[in-house]
């Protein structure tokens, strides 16, 4: 692990900030906002607020839940300026994310304790990390992952480890659990406007209406636009700004004292001009295999890091993501039990047109269309009365349909003349513009059914024993049509396969005192297998499901009369049949012979530790600190096929990509009254650190000495980011101002390493200044 980038200024700031956890200063029940069980900080007692979570599908305090979980309350989300996934993931220990800008400005690949969709392609049919909004899994959108615009949020919880016994879908490595604010009986409204660097402007409106004492409505609308951090200087190309629109309408009906019905409809449209990445000038292995190892990057602009804000792309690009979510929840309480039904319908689409060569040369163009629909139904029955046993049982059913179309077409320039040397470089055979070099159409269908449940036996006042289990059956059907321009006929690959799994869980919890809980758990997770496309004309083959065993021991404590909260967990993971996609050319130098294969890496193991500490230093002054250490590696991976090569190599003993060993974050938050004005002010400083990591499997192979690749950009350097936020508020308004990336740290979190003539691409991050004003009625 290298600490070179642990530079003096951010480190000094970090020491001054002292301590961070990503847990919120306060949290509220997602079912009853402002839940009575929350304790408010009283100045005479000086104790931290109690944090409430629903990670076990019950209203519990964070300190009593035997799970490693980080929680953010509504207040923490607002004061921390959290509007997208990277804002809270960067503050969560042993959680990392990578951005390549390829599926839009908000696209992220999330890793929890090293578990992620490692090396998979653009369409992910089963996610390693569960993503839930109001108890509905929304990970089956067309982009494979979802990063919703976060407005009017009640709480966000990040759960580490398998979560299959609590949630409808499998959650192999962890889950992100988001709760929105529900309609209530108060007439309320607010309007906000915001402005930030790079021409970013936006607005948001929230309106809560009690239609009657039995029916309430809440509506949220937001709009944001920006010129973007990256400028396309080519007059023939498109700008790289964006327009994001999102709306949600929620209804709550209370027909009787026992029956609650919640219906919400969410619509989001992300309209963007193209990939917000800049070239590095380092040609990847795919491009080298086509144009030769001596091929140099084509671009009239300097490369990153000298250039972190401009590109020269001639094609009019687009990157549009659209999705709608309908969520119906019905809860009925009776005689110490609760029955709940959760019905979800998701419809999403992605349209992309982008400059595949990523230069001013009109050589290659690519077009994508993704469509996805998902229906799911979950039925759950659980005990609610205080008794010796607390239990939950559930039945889950889902149908997912994803259709993908890809086309690579020739541009008008089949050669390039170097303006400096006059050298003519042949890029393509003499073919007409628009000639389809490669295209494919693929259909994925998955039908899932699962039975899950668990029971907690309160053996006595100190000991609890939890037993849980999940049985899953997945029926997968895939069909693919591939056409190679320089070959015929069309290759047709299809098949169907079924998988089933039984995943148990055991947790022992010891309540040593009112202020200390100790727990140990053993749990298993599962991720469905699938069918390999076999677009090389060979027989279709199946890849196996992933299976994960997790062993964890931890504690949660409250110290110094509830002025300090400290939690920690030590874990070991055994992850088998990891699914990895390999891409290579069947015919060296022929882009039309591109082949995709999904392989199973035999086994991965990971060990690590994480902790979170929050301290109330004085009235209004809260410091927090969190950290995680992770050591993950391929125990056995002898059949890895690296891009640009065709011979399998062994990556056994090497670290996983995009898994930094060390993740740290800290914050210092001071809230104070502003004289006798009735206003309250706050100042908040944040610091986030991520250790270095390999960007992809090519980088892993290079670290193993199997490839001779440059450290940049394959090796992602460690980075420090410091943010500063201030604000004022009273009963009628809030104004927040912020500076993100205060010291202008130059960093990137992932690489876009597909084909390109200007080199591997990265998404830059710059200093951002912004302000948001909110008026509440």
LINLINDA-V805126 format. One record per helix or strand of 2 or more residues. SS is the DSSP state (hx for helix, st for strand). FROM is the first residue (numbers start at 1). LEN is the number of residues. If there is no record, write none. Layout:
BEGIN
SS;FROM;LEN, SS;FROM;LEN
END
This chain:
BEGIN
hx;8;10, st;52;2, st;60;2, hx;62;3, st;69;5, hx;74;6, hx;85;5, st;95;4, st;109;4, st;129;5, st;136;2, st;153;8, st;174;7, st;188;9, st;200;13, st;215;12, st;231;2, st;242;12, st;259;14, st;278;2, hx;285;7, st;310;2, st;318;17, st;337;19, st;364;20, st;389;22, st;415;3, st;424;3, st;436;23, st;463;22, st;491;23, st;516;12, st;530;2, st;542;2, st;546;14, st;564;22, hx;591;3, st;594;25, st;621;16, st;662;13, st;679;12, st;693;2, hx;697;7, hx;711;4, st;715;2, st;719;11, st;733;8, st;751;2, st;761;2, st;768;9
END
